[in-house]
Amino acid sequence: MIIKRTLLKTVAATVFTCIAMGSAMAADITGAGATFPFPIYSKWAEAYKAATGTGMNYQSIGSSGGIKQIRAKTVTFGATDAPVPGAELDKDGMVQFPAIIGGTVPVLNLDGFKPGELRISGPVLADVFMGNISKWNDAKLAALNPGKNLPDVAITVVHRADGSGTTFNFTDYLSAISKEWADKVGKNAAVKWPAASSVGGKGNEGVAANVTRIKGSIGYVEYAYVKKNNMNFMQLQNADGKFVAPDDKTFAAAAAGADWFSVPGMGVSMVNAKGATSWPISTASFILMYKQPADKAASAEALKFFEWAFKNGGKMADDLDYVALPTSLTDQIRSKVWSQIQK
């Protein structure tokens, strides 16, 4: 009887140990940061779990939050749309690589117009966000939209209230096409918004919600949020003088000429890219990881996730109008970037 009880206890202990080891081996991957890629990371995570049994827990808290979390070592990877400069990467002992390409889009809430019906140029967009243009029937907007009956409605600017790579990308573009913006506001993940009538929202989700709620408003969000929320958007004039609509093809056109390894940490800016079909506010979203991770097993699991996403996630990216990285680039990321991470 005693032998039987002892045997049962041993079996139970062994089973518990195996369960515990299995749970540890199948531990979820943790990441945090940019809201810009959240829709595609969620889609990839769902498919990856179905394929492998391993989950990916991603906190959509904004690029600044993602950088803070990875520096605090509370997550396995950080995500940012505002690339970290090479000197800071070296200081932190981290590598950085792009994971997905997309576009930031001016969105509006104005009755009587279909998505993409209204046009805007970069300098006029900067004037709107500066507060220099405060009514929808302003002469500069009317000149870009001949034959359109623009209403005498006040413009409310909606912007990010948190530190944001989407804001960095948007203000990078405004700085490139407007000297006044560059001199007075500049580019950063968080800026002092000059327009008198303005409202902040947390994350792409918050900006989308506020634009949807406030009549006469204009804001900027990643294109997946435009599609998800059926938002009205504007065509934007590019560097070649052509008015283009946002989609995966115009984002890919902007990315085509990017020289990824010309900048430390691959932090290439694609704003105002040349090309007749290029979307002017295209960007990559980046991943941050430690070269010498505290938890090598967790780091290896994260790389497995991105390896799977690079190989299997292209169709999902297309469906959400992101642009998957070309195989030639992912091969270089494996050999030049991932090789620096200790296994």
For each residue, the residues with C-beta under 8 A, 3 or more apart:
1: 4 5
2: 5 6
3: 6 7
4: 1 7 8
5: 1 2 8 9
6: 2 3 9 10
7: 3 4 10 11
8: 4 5 11 12
9: 5 6 12 13
10: 6 7 13 14
11: 7 8 14 15
12: 8 9 15 16
13: 9 10 16 17
14: 10 11 17 18
15: 11 12 18 19
16: 12 13 19 20
17: 13 14 20 21
18: 14 15 21 22
19: 15 16 22 23
20: 16 17 23 24
21: 17 18 24 25
22: 18 19 25 26
23: 19 20 26 27
24: 20 21 27
25: 21 22
26: 22 23 53 54
27: 23 24 54 298 301
28: 54 55 56 57
29: 54 55 56 57 76 77 298 301 302 305
30: 57 58 74 75 76 77 298
31: 41 56 57 58 59 66 75 76 77 78 79 287 302
32: 58 59 61 65 66 69 70 74 75 78 79
33: 59 60 61 62 63 65 66 67 69 70 78 79 80 165 288
34: 37 38 60 62 63 66 79 80 81 164 165 166 285
35: 38 60 61 62 164 166 203 204 205 222
36: 63 81 102 104 165 166 169 204 222 283 285
37: 34 40 41 79 81 99 100 102 222 285 322
38: 34 35 41 42 58 60 204
39: 42 43 222 224 225 228 320
40: 37 43 44 100 102 224 313 316 317 320 322
41: 31 37 38 44 45 56 58 79
42: 38 39 45 46 58
43: 39 40 46 47 313 316 319 320
44: 40 41 47 48 56 305 308 309 313 316
45: 41 42 48 49 55 56 57 58 305
46: 42 43 49 50
47: 43 44 50 51 312 313 316
48: 44 45 51 52 54 55 56 305 308 309
49: 45 46 52 53 54 55 56
50: 46 47
51: 47 48 308 312
52: 48 49 304 308
53: 26 49
54: 26 27 28 29 48 49 301 304 305
55: 28 29 45 48 49
56: 28 29 31 41 44 45 48 49 305
57: 28 29 30 31 45
58: 30 31 32 38 41 42 45 79
59: 31 32 33 65 66 69 75
60: 33 34 35 38 203 205
61: 32 33 35 65 66 69 162 203
62: 33 34 35 65 66 160 162 163 164 165 202 203
63: 33 34 36 66 67 79 80 81 82 163 164 165 166 168 189
64: 67 68 80 82 162 163 164 189 190
65: 32 33 59 61 62 68 69 162 163
66: 31 32 33 34 59 61 62 63 69 70 75 78 79 80 288
67: 33 63 64 70 71 78 80 84 288
68: 64 65 71 72
69: 32 33 59 61 65 66 72 74 75 78
70: 32 33 66 67 73 75 77 78 94 288 289 290
71: 67 68 78 92
72: 68 69
73: 70 290 294
74: 30 32 69
75: 30 31 32 59 66 69 70 78
76: 29 30 31 289 293 295 298 299 301 302
77: 29 30 31 70 287 288 289 302
78: 31 32 33 66 67 69 70 71 75 287 288 289
79: 31 32 33 34 37 41 58 63 66 99 285 286 287 288
80: 33 34 63 64 66 67 83 84 165 285 286 288
81: 34 36 37 63 164 165 166 168 169 283 284 285 286
82: 63 64 164 165 168 169 188 189
83: 80 96 263 265 266 267 268 284 286
84: 67 80 88 89 92 94 96 265 267 286 288
85: 88 89 264 265 267
86: 89 90 263 264 265 267
87: 90 91 264
88: 84 85 91 92
89: 84 85 86 92 94 95 96 264 265 288
90: 86 87 93 264
91: 87 88
92: 71 84 88 89 290
93: 90 290 291 292
94: 70 84 89 288 289 290 291
95: 89 265 288 289 290 291 337 338 340 341
96: 83 84 89 265 266 267 286 287 288 337
97: 266 286 287 333 337 338
98: 101 260 266 284 285 286 287 325 329 333
99: 37 79 284 285 286 287 306 309 325
100: 37 40 284 285 317 322 323 324 325
101: 98 251 252 255 270 282 283 284 285 322 323 324 325
102: 36 37 40 222 223 224 251 282 283 285 321 322 323
103: 222 223 246 250 251 254 279 281 282 283
104: 36 166 169 170 173 220 221 222 223 281 282 283
105: 220 221 222 223 226 233 234 246 281
106: 120 125 218 219 220 233 234 236
107: 208 211 218 219 220 221 226 231 232 233 234
108: 113 118 211 217 218 219 232 233 234
109: 211 212 213 214 215 216 217 218 232
110: 113 118 136 151 153 215 216 232
111: 151 215
112: 149 151
113: 108 110 117 118 148 232
114: 117 232
115: 226 231 232 233
116: 233 234 235 245
117: 113 114 148
118: 108 110 113 145 148 234 235
119: 144 145 234 235 236 237 243
120: 106 124 125 128 141 144 234 235 236 237
121: 124 125 144 236 237
122: 125 126 173 174 176 177 178 236 237 272 280
123: 126 127 177 178
124: 120 121 127 128 133 140 141 144
125: 106 120 121 122 128 129 174 236
126: 122 123 129 130 174 177 178 180 181
127: 123 124 130 132 133 140 178
128: 120 124 125 131 132 133 155 157 195 218
129: 125 126 157 159 174 181 193 194 195 218
130: 126 127 133 178 180 181 184 185 194 195
131: 128 134 157 194 195 196 197 198
132: 127 128
133: 124 127 128 130 138 140 141 155
134: 131 138 154 155 195 196 197
135: 138 152 153 154 155
136: 110 141 150 151 152 153 154 155 216
137: 141 142 150 151 152 153
138: 133 134 135 141 142 150
139: 142 143
140: 124 127 133 143 144
141: 120 124 133 136 137 138 144 145 150
142: 137 138 139 145 146 148 150
143: 139 140 146
144: 119 120 121 124 140 141 237
145: 118 119 141 142 148 150
146: 142 143
147:
148: 113 117 118 142 145
149: 112
150: 136 137 138 141 142 145
151: 110 111 112 136 137
152: 135 136 137
153: 110 135 136 137 215 216
154: 134 135 136 197 216
155: 128 133 134 135 136 195 197 216 217 218
156: 197 198 199 214 216 217 218
157: 128 129 131 193 195 197 198 199 217 218 219
158: 198 199 200 201 207 210 211 214 217 218 219
159: 129 167 193 198 199 200 201 207 219 220
160: 62 163 164 166 167 190 200 201 202 203 206 207
161: 200 201 202 206
162: 61 62 64 65 190 202 203
163: 62 63 64 65 160 167 189 190
164: 34 35 62 63 64 81 82 160 167 168 189 190 203
165: 33 34 36 62 63 80 81 82 168 169 189 283 285
166: 34 35 36 63 81 104 160 169 170 204 220 221 222
167: 159 160 163 164 170 171 188 189 190 191
168: 63 81 82 164 165 171 172 187 188 189
169: 36 81 82 104 165 166 172 173 271 281 283
170: 104 166 167 173 174 220 281
171: 167 168 174 175 181 185 186 187 188 191
172: 168 169 175 176 187 269 271
173: 104 122 169 170 176 177 271 272 280 281
174: 122 125 126 129 170 171 177 178 181 182 185 187
175: 171 172 178 181 182 185 186 187
176: 122 172 173 182 271 272
177: 122 123 126 173 174 181 272 280
178: 122 123 126 127 130 174 175 181 182
179: 182 183
180: 126 130 183 184
181: 126 129 130 171 174 175 177 178 184 185 186
182: 174 175 176 178 179 185 186 187
183: 179 180 186
184: 130 180 181 194
185: 130 171 174 175 181 182 191 192 193 194
186: 171 175 181 182 183 191
187: 168 171 172 174 175 182 191
188: 82 167 168 171 191
189: 63 64 82 163 164 165 167 168
190: 64 160 162 163 164 167
191: 167 171 185 186 187 188
192: 185
193: 129 157 159 185 198 200
194: 129 130 131 184 185
195: 128 129 130 131 134 155 157 198
196: 131 134
197: 131 134 154 155 156 157
198: 131 156 157 158 159 193 195
199: 156 157 158 159 210 214 217
200: 158 159 160 161 193 206
201: 158 159 160 161 205 206 207 208 209 210 219
202: 62 160 161 162 205 206
203: 35 60 61 62 160 162 164 206 207
204: 35 36 38 166 207 208 221 222 225
205: 35 60 201 202 208 209 225
206: 160 161 200 201 202 203 209 210
207: 158 159 160 201 203 204 210 211 219 220 221 225
208: 107 201 204 205 211 212 219 221 225 226 228 229 231
209: 201 205 206 212 213
210: 158 199 201 206 207 213 214 217 219
211: 107 108 109 158 207 208 214 217 218 219 221 231
212: 109 208 209 229 231
213: 109 209 210 217
214: 109 156 158 199 210 211 217
215: 109 110 111 153
216: 109 110 136 153 154 155 156
217: 108 109 155 156 157 158 199 210 211 213 214
218: 106 107 108 109 128 129 155 156 157 158 211
219: 106 107 108 157 158 159 201 207 208 210 211
220: 104 105 106 107 159 166 170 207 281
221: 104 105 107 166 204 207 208 211 225 226 231
222: 35 36 37 39 102 103 104 105 166 204 225 226
223: 102 103 104 105 226 227 246 247 251 321 322
224: 39 40 102 227 228 320 321 322
225: 39 204 205 207 208 221 222 228 229 231
226: 105 107 115 208 221 222 223 229 231 233 246
227: 223 224 230 320 321
228: 39 208 224 225
229: 208 212 225 226
230: 227
231: 107 115 208 211 212 221 225 226
232: 107 108 109 110 113 114 115
233: 105 106 107 108 115 116 226 245 246
234: 105 106 107 108 116 118 119 120
235: 116 118 119 120 243 244 245
236: 106 119 120 121 122 125 243 244 246 279 280 281
237: 119 120 121 122 144 241 242 243 244 280
238: 241 242 243 244 272 273 275 276 278 279 280
239: 272 273 274 275 278 280
240: 274 275 276 278
241: 237 238
242: 237 238 276 277
243: 119 235 236 237 238
244: 235 236 237 238 250 277 278 279 280
245: 116 233 235 250
246: 103 105 223 226 233 236 250 251 279 321
247: 223 250 251 279 321
248: 251 252 317 318 321 322 323
249: 252 253 277
250: 103 244 245 246 247 253 254 277 278 279 282
251: 101 102 103 223 246 247 248 254 255 279 282 321 322 323
252: 101 248 249 255 256 323
253: 249 250 256 273 275 277 278 279
254: 103 250 251 270 273 275 278 279 280 282
255: 101 251 252 258 270 273 282 284 323
256: 252 253 275
257: 273 274 275
258: 255 268 270 284
259: 262 263 268
260: 98 263 266 268 329 332
261: 266 332 336
262: 259 268
263: 83 86 259 260 266 267 268
264: 85 86 87 89 90 267
265: 83 84 85 86 89 95 96 286
266: 83 96 97 98 260 261 263 284 286 337
267: 83 84 85 86 96 263 264 286
268: 83 258 259 260 262 263 284
269: 172 283
270: 101 254 255 258 273 282 283 284
271: 169 172 173 176 280 281 282 283
272: 122 173 176 177 238 239 280
273: 238 239 253 254 255 257 270 278 280 282
274: 239 240 257 278
275: 238 239 240 253 254 256 257 278
276: 238 240 242
277: 242 244 249 250 253
278: 238 239 240 244 250 253 254 273 274 275 282
279: 103 236 238 244 246 247 250 251 253 254 282
280: 122 173 177 236 237 238 239 244 254 271 272 273
281: 103 104 105 169 170 173 220 236 271
282: 101 102 103 104 250 251 254 255 270 271 273 278 279
283: 36 81 101 102 103 104 165 169 269 270 271
284: 81 83 98 99 100 101 255 258 266 268 270
285: 34 36 37 79 80 81 98 99 100 101 102 165
286: 79 80 81 83 84 96 97 98 99 265 266 267
287: 31 77 78 79 96 97 98 99 306
288: 33 66 67 70 77 78 79 80 84 89 94 95 96
289: 70 76 77 78 94 95 293 299 302 303 341
290: 70 73 92 93 94 95 293 294 299 341
291: 93 94 95 340 341 342
292: 93 342
293: 76 289 290 296 298 299 341 342
294: 73 290
295: 76 298 299
296: 293 299 300 342 343
297: 300 301
298: 27 29 30 76 293 295 301 302
299: 76 289 290 293 295 296 302 303 341 342 343
300: 296 297 303 304 343
301: 27 29 54 76 297 298 304 305
302: 29 31 76 77 289 298 299 305 306
303: 289 299 300 306 307 338 341
304: 52 54 300 301 307 308
305: 29 44 45 48 54 56 301 302 308 309
306: 99 287 302 303 309 310
307: 303 304 310 311 334
308: 44 48 51 52 304 305 311 312 313
309: 44 48 99 305 306 312 313
310: 306 307 313 324 325 330 333
311: 307 308
312: 47 51 308 309
313: 40 43 44 47 308 309 310 316 317 324
314: 317 318 324
315: 318 319
316: 40 43 44 47 313 319 320
317: 40 100 248 313 314 320 322 323 324
318: 248 314 315 321 322 324
319: 43 315 316
320: 39 40 43 224 227 316 317
321: 102 223 224 227 246 247 248 251 318
322: 37 40 100 101 102 223 224 248 251 317 318
323: 100 101 102 248 251 252 255 317
324: 100 101 310 313 314 317 318
325: 98 99 100 101 310 329 330 333
326: 329 330
327: 330 331
328: 331 332
329: 98 260 325 326 332 333
330: 310 325 326 327 333 334
331: 327 328 334 335
332: 260 261 328 329 335 336 337
333: 97 98 310 325 329 330 336 337 338
334: 307 330 331 337 338 339
335: 331 332 338 339
336: 261 332 333 339 340
337: 95 96 97 266 332 333 334 340 341
338: 95 97 303 333 334 335 341
339: 334 335 336
340: 95 291 336 337
341: 95 289 290 291 293 299 303 337 338
342: 291 292 293 296 299
343: 296 299 300
